[in-house]
Amino acid sequence: MVDLTTPQTHAMLQTHEVPLGIYIGGAWENTGRHFDVVNPSTGDVIASVSDGDAPDGLRALDAAVAAQEGWRKMPPRARADLFHAAHRLLVSRADAFADIMTLESGKPRAESAGEFALSMSFFQWYAEQIAHIHGTYSNSSSGGFRVMTTKQPVGPALLITPWNFPMLMNARKGGAALAAGCTVVLKSASETPLTAALFVATLEEAGFPSGVVNLIHTSNSASISEALLADQRLRKVSFTGSTGVGSILLAQSARNIINASMELGGDGPFVVLDDANIDLAVREAVNCKFRNAGQACVAANRIILHRDIAAEFTEKFVAAARALTVGDGFDKNVVVGPLINARQRERTGRLVEDFQSAAGATLLFGGKSIAGDGFFFEPTVLSFPDKKHDFCNEEIFAPVAALYTVDSVSEALQFANDTHYGLAAYLFTADISRAITLAERLEFGMVGINRGIMAEPSAPFGGVKSSGLGREGGHEGLDDFLEPKYIALTVDESCMD
């Protein structure tokens, strides 16, 4: 139940107090406008948060700009100490974050806890890098002067986060930006603003200075991004979401030549070759496809099977899909939660129908919405007769597995690369030469070999082609918020005379 006795400031959710306002310049504010947050497992409204508009976004940018110089100049160890203080507070609130994520996103409680743990590993990793942002010193190639390079923060950054991994994206983007010395305006996803509010409230309690972190909730994301990207004081935008929206943001960024990082859509091929460990491949495919009800940009979108093992894999995969329990994420037996909203569930139903009617796919299991409260859809498995249809470039983003059969390794590679996306690919084989050769030829930013989960704080996460620009995680993720500066210094060596 929700206690909204103080609806303009906080809500009590699962015994956890969550601020409902926007956060600008070190203060929580009630805008006087609100939008509802819905639990996708029940369809019930769980809270009503302040609805920010473009002027609110610009005030948040004002605060970020005002705080930028002080944050940039703060000694690295002092910034790192703030990070470590925040990390300790965040970890102490693990249950609160897992509960709130499950309430507003619908994902199973165990998945929420896992996402929080991964988020903390990213945040901690960036905390450990703050004091190790180094430059270089060398002689010029001609020997006439010295070459010095340093790295400086890009400047105030707009971070636009998605609903499907609400804590991970806040920690991964926010951790990198803040560690680099950038102040931020964090725009939460309208479906999952409460997790972002908890995150920012914890940074506030840890002692992050006023204006360094600002938070805007909004029911009109386009108005916020358009206003901030038109302002020359904004120097960075980092977005995770659809390729369509990403292309709009890139066009808007171009007007003021704003540094842009884009983590966009995916069409992950999951390739299982004839020498693969089938039981391992099935287990990893289930995780890679049905985690978060398939609502992940790195999900297995096309499962490509060598003909020699296709029958065995299909039989075992369908059996595994049948065994998945669907329901409210607070039920410990549930493995697959709901889709995020009714619109997404209706889209999934239409997609499954189109797969069968237009593409000739055979329904092996599932295929229907689940009656009752919430936005549930059955785990679904479809087998496609060929690869020549438009749906091969459709990001499914639902608990719907698409199986294809190929006759050779070269055909598998060709089909895997036949997409305008290039985020994540997966390859299962027992042959190390095959693994390396195909991994090098797969046109994707990330390749998982004999594994279906790849997130790692020290590794660069991101894609190529229509899947985006830039990287999150690793030193590359930190560098995305830093600008290299070259200083040429003439040295009069006659000073020794």
C-alpha positions in Angstrom: 0.0 0.0 0.0 1.1 3.6 -0.6 1.0 6.3 2.1 0.6 9.6 0.3 -0.1 11.6 3.5 2.5 14.1 2.3 2.0 13.8 -1.5 4.0 16.9 -2.4 7.2 15.8 -0.8 7.6 12.1 -0.1 5.8 8.8 -0.4 6.2 5.7 1.8 6.7 2.7 -0.4 7.4 -0.8 1.0 8.5 1.0 4.2 10.9 3.2 2.3 10.6 6.9 2.1 11.0 8.3 -1.4 11.2 12.0 -2.4 8.6 13.0 -5.1 9.9 16.3 -6.2 12.5 17.5 -8.6 16.0 18.4 -7.3 17.7 21.7 -8.4 20.6 23.4 -6.8 20.6 21.3 -3.6 16.8 21.6 -2.9 13.8 19.4 -3.5 10.9 21.2 -5.2 7.3 20.6 -5.9 6.4 22.0 -9.4 2.6 22.0 -8.7 2.2 19.6 -11.7 2.3 15.8 -11.3 2.2 12.6 -13.2 1.5 9.1 -11.9 3.9 6.2 -11.5 2.3 2.8 -12.2 3.2 -0.7 -10.9 3.2 -2.8 -14.2 2.5 -5.9 -12.2 -0.8 -4.6 -10.9 -1.7 -1.5 -13.0 -2.0 0.4 -9.7 -0.7 3.9 -9.2 2.0 3.8 -6.6 3.1 7.4 -6.4 2.7 10.8 -8.1 5.8 12.8 -8.8 6.5 16.4 -9.7 6.3 17.0 -13.4 9.2 19.3 -14.6 9.0 21.4 -17.7 11.6 23.2 -19.9 12.0 26.2 -17.6 12.7 23.7 -14.7 15.3 22.0 -16.9 17.0 25.3 -17.7 17.1 26.2 -14.0 18.7 22.8 -13.3 21.3 23.7 -16.0 21.8 27.1 -14.3 22.6 25.2 -11.1 25.0 22.8 -12.9 26.8 25.6 -14.6 27.2 27.6 -11.4 28.7 24.5 -9.6 30.9 23.3 -12.5 34.0 25.3 -11.7 34.0 24.4 -8.0 33.4 20.7 -8.8 36.2 20.7 -11.4 38.7 22.2 -9.0 37.8 20.0 -6.1 40.9 17.8 -5.4 40.6 14.3 -6.8 40.9 12.7 -3.4 38.1 14.9 -2.0 35.8 13.9 -4.9 36.8 10.3 -4.4 36.0 10.5 -0.6 32.5 11.8 -1.5 32.1 8.8 -3.9 33.1 6.4 -1.2 30.7 7.9 1.3 27.9 7.7 -1.2 28.8 4.1 -2.0 28.6 3.1 1.6 25.2 4.8 2.0 23.9 3.2 -1.3 25.0 -0.3 -0.2 23.2 0.2 3.2 20.0 0.9 1.2 20.2 -2.1 -1.1 16.8 -3.4 0.0 15.1 -0.1 -0.6 16.5 0.2 -4.1 15.6 -3.4 -5.0 12.0 -2.9 -3.6 11.5 0.4 -5.4 12.8 -1.0 -8.7 10.5 -4.0 -8.5 7.6 -1.7 -7.7 8.0 0.7 -10.6 9.6 -1.5 -13.3 8.0 -4.9 -12.5 11.2 -6.9 -12.7 11.6 -9.8 -10.3 13.0 -8.9 -6.9 16.1 -11.1 -7.5 16.8 -9.2 -10.8 16.4 -5.9 -9.1 18.9 -6.9 -6.4 21.3 -8.1 -9.0 21.0 -4.9 -11.0 21.7 -2.9 -7.8 24.8 -5.0 -7.1 26.1 -4.4 -10.6 25.3 -0.7 -10.3 27.3 -0.5 -7.2 30.3 -2.2 -8.9 30.2 0.5 -11.6 29.9 3.3 -9.1 32.8 1.9 -7.0 35.0 1.4 -10.0 34.6 5.0 -11.0 35.3 6.1 -7.4 38.6 4.3 -7.7 39.6 6.0 -10.9 39.1 9.7 -9.8 42.6 10.1 -8.5 44.1 8.3 -11.5 43.2 10.6 -14.4 46.6 11.3 -15.7 48.2 13.2 -18.5 51.6 12.9 -20.4 54.9 14.7 -20.8 57.3 14.2 -23.6 59.7 15.9 -26.1 58.3 17.1 -29.3 59.2 15.1 -32.4 61.6 17.8 -33.6 63.0 18.2 -30.1 62.4 22.0 -30.0 59.8 22.1 -27.2 57.9 20.0 -24.7 54.5 18.3 -25.3 52.2 18.1 -22.3 48.7 16.7 -22.3 46.1 16.7 -19.6 42.4 15.8 -19.4 39.7 18.2 -18.3 36.0 17.7 -17.7 33.8 18.3 -20.7 31.5 20.4 -18.6 27.8 20.4 -17.6 26.2 17.2 -18.8 22.6 16.1 -19.5 22.1 12.4 -18.6 18.9 10.8 -20.1 18.3 7.4 -18.6 15.8 4.6 -19.6 13.2 2.7 -17.6 14.4 -0.8 -18.2 17.6 -0.6 -16.0 16.8 2.5 -13.8 19.6 2.1 -11.2 22.3 0.7 -13.5 22.0 3.6 -15.9 22.0 6.2 -13.2 25.1 4.7 -11.6 26.9 4.0 -14.8 26.3 7.4 -16.4 26.3 9.5 -13.2 29.4 7.7 -11.9 31.4 8.4 -15.0 30.3 12.0 -15.4 30.8 13.0 -11.7 34.1 11.1 -11.5 35.4 13.1 -14.5 34.5 16.4 -12.8 31.3 17.1 -14.7 28.2 18.5 -13.0 25.0 16.8 -14.2 21.3 17.3 -15.0 19.8 13.8 -14.6 16.5 13.3 -16.5 14.7 10.2 -15.2 12.5 8.0 -17.2 8.9 8.8 -16.6 8.1 5.1 -15.9 10.8 4.8 -13.2 11.5 8.2 -11.5 11.5 6.8 -8.0 14.8 4.9 -8.3 16.5 8.0 -9.6 15.0 10.0 -6.7 16.5 7.6 -4.2 19.9 7.7 -6.0 20.0 11.5 -5.9 18.8 11.7 -2.3 21.6 9.4 -1.3 24.2 11.5 -3.1 22.8 14.6 -1.4 23.1 12.9 2.0 26.7 11.8 1.2 27.6 15.5 0.9 27.7 16.2 -2.9 27.7 20.0 -3.2 24.6 21.9 -4.3 24.2 22.1 -8.0 26.6 19.2 -8.8 23.7 16.8 -9.2 20.3 17.9 -10.4 17.2 15.8 -11.1 14.3 16.4 -13.4 11.2 14.2 -13.7 9.0 15.0 -16.7 6.1 13.7 -18.7 7.4 15.6 -21.7 11.0 14.5 -22.2 11.3 16.1 -25.6 10.7 19.6 -24.2 13.5 19.2 -21.6 16.1 17.8 -24.0 15.3 20.3 -26.7 15.6 23.3 -24.4 18.9 22.1 -22.8 20.5 21.1 -26.1 19.7 24.6 -27.5 21.7 26.1 -24.7 25.4 26.6 -25.4 26.3 26.1 -21.8 25.5 22.4 -22.0 28.6 20.6 -23.2 27.6 16.9 -23.0 24.6 14.7 -23.5 24.5 11.0 -22.7 21.4 9.1 -23.8 20.3 5.5 -23.5 17.2 4.6 -25.5 15.8 4.0 -29.0 17.7 4.6 -32.1 14.9 6.9 -33.4 15.1 9.2 -30.4 18.9 9.0 -30.4 19.1 10.3 -34.0 16.8 13.3 -33.0 19.1 14.1 -30.0 22.2 13.9 -32.3 20.6 16.4 -34.7 19.8 18.7 -31.8 23.3 18.3 -30.4 24.8 19.3 -33.8 23.6 22.9 -33.6 25.9 23.7 -30.7 28.5 20.9 -31.4 27.6 19.2 -28.1 29.6 16.2 -27.2 27.2 13.2 -27.5 27.2 9.6 -26.3 24.4 7.4 -27.5 23.6 3.8 -26.3 20.8 2.9 -28.7 18.9 -0.1 -30.0 20.1 -3.6 -30.5 19.4 -6.7 -32.6 21.6 -9.2 -30.7 22.4 -12.3 -32.8 22.9 -15.4 -30.5 24.9 -17.8 -32.7 25.1 -21.5 -31.6 27.5 -23.5 -33.8 27.5 -27.3 -34.4 30.3 -27.9 -31.8 28.7 -25.9 -29.0 27.9 -27.1 -25.5 24.1 -27.2 -26.0 23.1 -27.3 -22.4 25.3 -24.2 -21.7 23.9 -22.4 -24.8 20.3 -23.1 -23.8 20.9 -21.8 -20.2 22.6 -18.7 -21.4 20.0 -18.1 -24.1 17.2 -18.2 -21.6 19.0 -15.7 -19.4 19.9 -13.5 -22.4 16.4 -13.5 -23.9 14.0 -13.5 -21.0 15.9 -11.4 -18.4 13.8 -8.3 -17.6 11.0 -9.9 -19.7 13.2 -9.4 -22.8 13.3 -5.6 -22.3 17.0 -5.1 -22.8 18.9 -3.6 -25.7 21.5 -6.5 -25.4 18.8 -9.2 -25.4 19.2 -12.2 -27.7 17.0 -10.9 -30.6 17.8 -13.6 -33.2 18.9 -17.0 -32.1 20.8 -18.5 -35.0 21.3 -22.2 -34.9 23.5 -24.5 -37.0 21.3 -27.1 -38.6 23.2 -30.0 -37.0 22.2 -28.9 -33.5 19.0 -27.0 -34.2 16.6 -29.7 -33.2 18.3 -30.5 -29.9 18.7 -26.8 -29.0 15.1 -26.1 -29.9 13.6 -28.9 -27.8 15.6 -28.0 -24.8 15.0 -24.3 -25.2 11.3 -24.7 -25.5 11.2 -26.9 -22.4 13.2 -24.3 -20.5 10.8 -21.5 -21.6 7.8 -23.6 -20.5 9.4 -23.9 -17.0 9.6 -20.1 -16.5 7.2 -18.7 -13.9 5.5 -15.4 -14.8 4.1 -13.0 -12.2 4.5 -10.2 -9.7 8.2 -9.7 -9.0 7.8 -9.9 -5.2 6.9 -13.6 -5.6 10.1 -15.4 -5.0 9.2 -18.1 -7.5 8.7 -15.6 -10.4 11.4 -15.4 -13.1 9.7 -13.3 -15.7 7.8 -10.1 -14.7 5.5 -7.9 -16.7 6.1 -5.6 -19.7 6.4 -2.0 -18.7 3.0 -0.9 -19.8 -0.2 -1.8 -21.7 1.1 -0.2 -24.9 4.2 -2.4 -24.9 2.1 -5.5 -24.3 -0.2 -4.6 -27.1 2.7 -4.1 -29.4 4.2 -7.5 -28.5 0.9 -9.2 -29.3 0.7 -7.5 -32.7 4.3 -8.5 -33.4 3.7 -12.1 -32.6 0.7 -12.2 -34.9 2.7 -10.5 -37.7 5.6 -12.9 -37.2 3.2 -15.8 -38.0 1.0 -14.2 -40.7 3.6 -12.2 -42.6 6.8 -14.1 -41.9 5.4 -17.6 -41.7 6.9 -18.3 -38.3 5.7 -21.4 -36.4 4.6 -20.8 -32.8 6.3 -23.3 -30.6 5.2 -22.0 -27.2 3.3 -19.0 -25.7 2.2 -16.2 -27.9 -0.5 -14.6 -25.7 -1.1 -11.9 -23.2 -1.9 -13.2 -19.7 -5.4 -12.2 -18.5 -5.7 -10.3 -15.2 -4.0 -7.4 -13.5 -0.8 -6.1 -14.8 0.9 -6.2 -18.3 2.0 -9.8 -18.5 2.9 -11.7 -21.7 3.7 -15.4 -22.0 7.3 -16.4 -22.7 7.1 -17.1 -26.4 9.2 -19.1 -28.8 8.9 -18.8 -32.6 10.7 -20.7 -35.3 11.2 -18.9 -38.6 11.4 -20.7 -42.0 13.9 -18.3 -43.6 15.8 -15.1 -43.0 14.3 -13.0 -45.8 11.8 -10.7 -44.2 11.7 -7.2 -42.6 11.4 -8.5 -39.1 15.0 -9.5 -39.0 15.8 -5.9 -38.2 13.0 -5.5 -35.6 14.2 -5.1 -32.0 11.6 -7.3 -30.2 12.1 -5.9 -26.7 9.7 -8.5 -25.2 9.8 -12.1 -23.9 9.6 -13.4 -27.5 12.4 -15.6 -28.8 13.0 -15.9 -32.6 14.8 -19.0 -33.8 16.5 -19.3 -37.2 18.5 -22.2 -38.8 21.6 -21.9 -40.9 23.7 -24.5 -42.8 27.2 -23.2 -42.2 29.5 -21.0 -40.1 29.8 -18.5 -42.9 26.1 -18.3 -43.3 25.7 -17.7 -39.6 28.2 -14.9 -39.7 26.6 -13.3 -42.8 23.1 -13.4 -41.2 24.4 -12.1 -37.8 25.9 -9.1 -39.5 22.8 -8.4 -41.7 21.4 -5.7 -39.5 21.7 -2.0 -39.2 22.3 -2.4 -35.5 25.6 -3.4 -33.9 25.4 -3.5 -30.1 25.9 -7.0 -28.7 26.4 -10.4 -30.3 26.8 -13.9 -28.8 28.7 -16.9 -30.0 28.8 -20.5 -28.7 31.5 -22.8 -29.9 34.1 -25.1 -28.4 36.7 -24.1 -31.0 39.0 -21.2 -29.9 40.0 -20.5 -33.5 36.4 -20.2 -34.6 35.6 -18.1 -31.5 38.4 -15.5 -32.2 37.9 -15.4 -36.0 34.2 -14.9 -35.8 34.4 -12.4 -32.8 36.7 -10.3 -34.9 34.4 -10.4 -37.9 31.1 -9.8 -36.1 30.2 -6.1 -36.7 29.2 -5.4 -33.1 30.7 -3.3 -30.2 30.6 -6.3 -27.9 30.8 -10.1 -28.4 30.1 -12.6 -25.7 31.8 -16.0 -26.3 30.0 -18.9 -24.5 28.2 -16.4 -22.2 25.0 -14.4 -22.5 25.8 -11.6 -19.9 28.7 -9.2 -20.4 28.3 -6.2 -18.2 31.5 -5.4 -16.4 32.7 -2.1 -14.8 36.2 -2.2 -16.3 35.0 -3.0 -19.8 33.7 -0.6 -22.5 30.0 -1.1 -23.1 28.6 0.3 -26.4 27.9 -0.4 -30.0 28.5 0.5 -33.6 26.3 1.4 -36.6 22.8 2.4 -35.5 23.5 1.1 -32.0 25.2 4.3 -30.9 28.4 6.3 -30.3 30.8 6.2 -27.3 31.2 3.8 -24.5 30.0 3.4 -20.9 32.3 1.6 -18.4 36.0 1.2 -18.4 38.5 4.0 -19.0 36.7 4.6 -22.3 33.5 5.5 -20.3 35.4 8.0 -18.2 37.1 9.5 -21.3 33.7 10.2 -22.8 33.3 12.9 -20.1 36.8 14.3 -20.5 38.5 16.5 -23.1 42.2 16.1 -23.8 44.2 19.3 -23.7 47.5 19.7 -25.4 50.0 22.3 -24.0 53.1 23.1 -26.0 55.9 24.5 -23.8 59.1 26.2 -25.1 62.0 25.5 -22.8 65.1 27.7 -23.0 67.8 25.1 -22.3 70.4 27.9 -22.2 69.2 28.5 -18.6 71.9 25.9 -17.7 74.7 28.1 -19.1 
